[in-house]
Amino acid sequence: MGSWHPESPQRLDAIADQLLISGLMPFLAEREAPAATREAILRVHGASYLDRLQAQSPAGGYFSIDPDTVMNPHTYEAALHAAGAGIAAVDAVMGGQAANAFCAVRPPGHHARPDQAMGFCFLSNIAIAAQHAMHAHGVRRLAIVDFDVHHGNGTEEAFAGDERVLMCSFFQHPFFPNSGASHPAANMENVPVPAYTDGAAVRALVRDLWLPRLEAHAPELILISAGFDAHREDDMGQMGLVEADYAWITECVAEVAGRHAGGRIVSMLEGGYNLSALGRSVVAHVRALAKL
């Protein structure tokens, strides 16, 4: 999106470097993501929006959708593959080729509305994966867990009122995108928290609010919008989580998945912009997913 932009290619480099240093790589199977099909994307986004997004893709330089969300000549193709990663991960997990999956993708997706790109996001990666799970694999109940510092407004808009989907999230409030705190649908467990909320408070809300809802929903698959910008070293927000908090949340979600979903989890990268904190947090998250 430009050399000034925090949503940079170095984010994936930092994750790859930390996974290598951690010693986890021998336990992981790496796969390149295919592009999502138009059919899969249209379960979430309108055809006119998708056509407009493709038309806005510049031949050179940049096209600014808003002050924060910018396309270069490769953005559209990257977005197709980011969405395709979630689809491929769902196929692998539901088909038994993988116990669970973490998708290290850019651009992120949870702010992308059915007809609007925003917040660094172009396609709603996690919503597209969820719809694919229900349509292609017959999943009747799934849960989406979102621990990004920002509210996943696009994901909520895609599934508000859909009884098949339970979405559990916490997010700093008031904060971008200034949504999620007022009168959510019954299938949304939204927990707005003030700036400077620390890991102890987040663990309490997960234990007291998220876990009872997840148990009652008994999901057959759990998807995670894994944003790591609530880390205390990340200047994108003002929350106080550390790697151990992300590991603990992941372990709690994995326990629910073990009881109800055969352990099946697909996690997709959202935010996280302090490169060191991002890499370390992903290692903690993946280690917990892999039970290593």
Beta strands, then each sheet from edge to edge (+ up, - down):
strand 1: 63-66
strand 2: 69-71
strand 3: 101-103
strand 4: 142-146
strand 5: 165-172
strand 6: 188-193
strand 7: 221-226
strand 8: 265-269
sheet 1: 1+ 2-
sheet 2: 3+ 8+ 7+ 4+ 5+ 6+
end
